[in-house]
Each structure stands twice: as structure tokens, then as C-alpha cells.
Amino acid sequence: MTYPTTRPATWLVTGTSRGLGLELVRQLLERGDNVTATTRSTERLIAGLDGTDTSRLLAVSIDLRDQAAITDAVRQATERFGGLDVVVNNAGYGFLAAVEETTDAEAREMFDVQLFGLWNVLRAVLPGFRAQRGGHVVNVSSVLGLTAVPGWGLYCAGKFAVEGLSEALAGEVAQYGVKVSVVEPGYFRTDFLTTESLALPAATTDGYAAIREMTENHLQLQGSQLGDPVKGAAAIISLAVSGQGPLHQLLGSDAYAYANAKVEALVADLEAGRELAHSTDFSQPRPGGHRPEAQRHAS
């Protein structure tokens, strides 16, 4: 994508009423860019932008599970601003529970927002990006889309899916000049670790005392996270403005440390299992020895 330099860029951002999404919208408006911001609460979004010029803002209350509504929001953005340059899939929430404790309903609700909602947005914007032969998709994942820890099984499952989807998408749309970035933040000082954004299971069991302790520790961590949301939003903007950067962009020194530990552990696993992996191939015929019937006929 060639980032527009002779006109304000037009962005579509999901999940904008708080946290990193809200800060991103604020900085984009301060830059003079056009922003279509989707949220479940436009009132909270507008209140969060108090003191910011919102004349270039199109705030849309939307359910990301509704494909028709998302398609209409993209249409509104295109009609009002004359096009679309960048989409940031930021909507999501945390969930802290053991895998065993996670109900079917809780799992499906998480995937509806974190994966299927994102997919709905992609289906709505990609035809336009392909037609104009340019655009930038930024999918906000998490370092927990690269590594997993106990208690975060459902959240990790959704973010791991976003990672795989993003990698495949990048290969599919590169021929159209469309750039894909997947952003993996660590712990940022937003309200993500509060009951406003962190969901807990409807019921727990006695078998996971360590996860209950971790939940309490995470709730108490609020306000001391390493990540600065102002810097995080600026980093996302810089990815789109430059049109460069890797497919995977970590945000935060904690994210970098977690991801590197996962890479080292994965390499160790691969090497430990190398002999068994190779042993499952068909055996190669010895020179001059017996060849399968199909090979004899082929020659």
C-alpha cells in the first residue's frame, strides 16, 4: 500500500470505546485523518474523546456478528470519506478460566467477537481494497496468540486463530498491493485487566486454585502494566504510515520476552522430536533394490 500523502487517510477501527482502540482514534483525529469507529457504545466513545475535534469521525454502533451491518458501515465510511485506506480489527476482551471450566456458550461468544467478527470485517473491506489495489489490514492479536499460559486457554485459542488467519490472508492479498500486519501487544495500562474488559467463568471448580490466585493477581496488576497505550497507538499508526514493517509486530518488552521464550521452547521441541518425525516417512528404496510395482511400470 502507498499511504496517501495528498489527502487525509481514512481508517476503520473496531473496538474503540476504551483502551488502545480509543487512544488510536484520538491520535488519528488529532493527525487530521478520517475515522470510522465501530463500538457497542457510541456514547462512551464520544465521552472518551472529550476535548478532541470529532468533525472527521463517523461513530457507528454495531454488533460485529452482523455481517450486513458491517457491510453497511463500510459503505457509510466510503460514501462519507471517499474511500478506505486502513482497517484495524481491535475489538475483543479477555477471559480467564481453566479450559475445563469454560462453557460452550462462553467459548462461542468469545469466538463470535474475536474471530468471526474480525472475519466479517475482512469480508466487507477486502473487495474494495482489491479493486483499488491497495489498503492495509491491521489485526490486533496478542502475545498470547504466539504463546499460551494456564488460565488463558479460550483467549489464546481465539488469538492463535487470528494469527493463522492473518498469515494466510497476507499471502492471498499481496498480489493486490494490500498489506497485512498482525500486532501482538503485551500488558498495556488500559482497563483490560478490570471486570469491564476481563470476563470470568460462570462457574469454577475446586481443582484450579492456582488459576484463582492468578486471576486475583491480574486484577491487582491494573495500573502497573508496562505498556503505554499512547505509545502503542502511535506504533500502530507508524506501521500503516510507513507501509513497511514485519508481518508480526510485537508491542511491549514483556511481549518480546514471552515470544522469544516460546521460540526457544518450540525449537527445543522440534529438535527433540526430529528423529521420530523423520521415522514416519515412507522408506526410500535402496539403490538396485526392490521398487514398488507402480515405480517399475512407470520406468
N, C-alpha and C positions, 0 to 999 in steps of 0.2 A: 504493500500500500504506500502511496505517496501522500503524506499528511498534507492537508490543504494549508497553503500559506497566504493565499489572497482573499480568504474569507474565514469567518469563524467555523470551526469544526462542529459537527453535530454528533452528539453522543446519545445513546440509550443505556440507562443504568438501572438495574433491578435491585430491590432491597435497599431502599435509600432513606428510610425514616430514622435510622440511628447508625451509630458506629462508623465503620470505614466507608460505607455507602454514602452516608450523609456528608462526611468530610469530603469525599470525592466530588459530590455535586456542588458543594460550597466552592471548592477550588476551581472547578470548571467554570462556574458562573463568574467568579472573580477574574478569570482569564478572558472572559468575553465570549466563551463558547456557548453553543445552543445545547440544551439538555432536556431530553425526555426522561423523567424519573418515575419508575413504577414503584408502588408501595401499597401496603394494605391500609395505610392511614395517611392520606394527603394532609390532614390537619397537623399530624405530628411532624411531617416533613417540613411544612411551611413554618411551623413554630420553631423548628430546629435551625431554619435559615434566617431567623430574625436578624435584621441588620444587613442582609445580603440582597443585592439587586436581583429580583426574580423575573425581570422582564423577558429574559431568554429561557425561562423554564416552562416546560409543559409537564405538569404533575398529573399522573394517571393512577387512579385507584384500581387495582387489578388483582385477580386471582391467577397465578401463573399456571394453574391446572387447566385454565380455559383457553384453548388454542385460538378460538375465534376472537376472544377479547384481546389477546396478544397481537394477533394479526391486525386488528383494528387500531391498536396503539401504535404499531409500526406505520400504518397508513397515516394516522394523525401526525406523527413526527415528520414523515416525508412531505406531507402537504404543507405543514406549517414552516418547516425549515429548509425545504427544497432538496432534501436528501438525507443520507445517514452515513456516517464515516466509521464510528466505533460503537460496539456494543460491549457492555461489561455485565456479565452474569454474576451478580454478587449476592443474590437472595439466598438465605439459609439460616439455620440455627443449630445449636449444639444439642447433644443428647448424651447423657452419662448414665450408663447402666450395664450390667452384665448381659452377655448375649442371651443367656437363659431367661433373663427377666424381661426381655424386650418382646412385647406382644406383636402379633401380626398387624394390628391397626397402627401401632406406633411406627413400625418399620415402613409400612406403605405410606403413611403421612410424610415421613422424612424423605422418602424417595420421590414422592409427588412434587415436593418443593425443590429438593437439592439436585435431582437428576432429571426427572420428567419435565419439570417447569423450565429448566435450562434448555432441554431439548426442544420444547415448544417455542422458545425464543429463537433458537437457531433456525428452526424450520421457517419462521416468519421473516428473518432478516437475510438469510443466505441467497434467496433468488435475486434480491436487489443488489447484493454485493457481487454476485457473479455477473449480473448484467452490466454493472458499471466497471467491472474488472478491478475491483479494489475494495478495501474495507479491513477492519481489524476486529477480531473477536478476542476478548479477554475473559477467560473463565477463572473465577476466583475459587480455588480449591483450598488446600490447607497442607501444612507439612504432614498432617495426619492422612493425607492422600498418598503419601510416599512411605510412611511407616505407621505401624499400629501399636497401640498400648492398651492394656486391660481397661475395661470400662467404657471405651470409646468404639466398640465394635460396630454399632449401627452408623455412627458418624463416619468412621473410617470406610465402611463399605460404600457409602454414598460418594465420598470424595475419591476413593480409588476408582470408582466408575467414571467420575468426571475426568480423571487423569487419562484413562484409556480412551474415552470418547474424544478428548482434546487431541491426543496424539494421532488418532485415525483421521480426525477432521483436518488437521494441519496438512496431512499428505493429500487429502482429497481436493482441497481448495487452493493449494499453492499455485496450480496452473492458471487460476483466475486472478492472481495478484492479491489474494486475500491472506492476511497474516493471522496466525493464531498464537496467543500466549496463554499459558496456564500459570497462575500466580499462587504460590504456596506460603501464606503467612504463618508465623508462629503466634505466640500470645501477644496480642495488641491491647493497649489500655483503652478498650471500649467497654460496653456493658455486656459483652459476650459471656462473661462468667458470672452473670447475675440471673435470677429467675425470670428476667424479662426476655432473655435470649437463650437460656440453657434449660432444656426440658429434662425432666426426670421421669422415671418409670412410674406407671400407675400403681404397681405393687413390687415389693422387693422380697428376697428370701434371706434366710439366716446364713447362707453359705458363702456370702461375699462381703465379709466385714471389711476387707481391705479396700473394696470399691466404695463402701460407705464413707470410710475415712478419707479416701481421695476426693470424694465429692465435697465433703466439708472443707478440705484444704483448698480445693479450687474456688469455692465460693469466697473463702477468706483471702484468696490471691487478688481479688478485684482491687484495682488501684495501684498494683505494684508490678504489672506486666511490663516486660522490656520494650515492647513495640510501641512506637509513637504513631498514632493514626494520621497525623498531619504529614509526616514523612512517608508513611505507607501510601497515602493517596497520591502524593507527589510522585512517588516511584511508579505507580500505575500510569499516571499521565505521561511520564517520561518515556515509558515503553511505547505508548501509542504515538507520541510526537516524533520520536526517533525512527519508528518503524523497524527498529533493529531489536537486538536482544535475543536471548535463547528461548526455546520453546518453554522450558521450565524456569521460572524466576522465583527463587525463594525470597521472602521478606522477613528479616529479623535474624540476629545472630543465633538465637535459640533454634530457629528453623534450620539454619545452616548446620548446626551441630547435630541435631536429630537426623537430618537427611544423610550426612556423612557417616554417622554410626550405622544407619541402615545399609548404605552401600557396602561398607566394610563387612557387615554381617552377611549380606547377600553373596558377596564374593566368596566368603569363607564357606558358605553352604554349597555354592556351585562347585568349588574345588573338592569339598568333602564327598560330594555325590558324583564326581566326574566318572569314576570307574564304573559305577552301576549304570549311569546314564548311557555310556558307550556300549555296555553289555547288551542293551536291548535292541541294537541294530541287527538286521539280517547279517549272517556271517558271509564274508566275501569268499568266493571260490579260490582255491589255491591255483597257482599257475599250472596249466596242464592237467588239472584235476577234473572232477565231475562238475558239469554245469547243469543247471535246471533245464528241463525239456524245452521250455519256451525260449531259452537263450540259444540252444542248439539249433532249433528251427530258424531262429532269426538270423543266424550266421550262414 
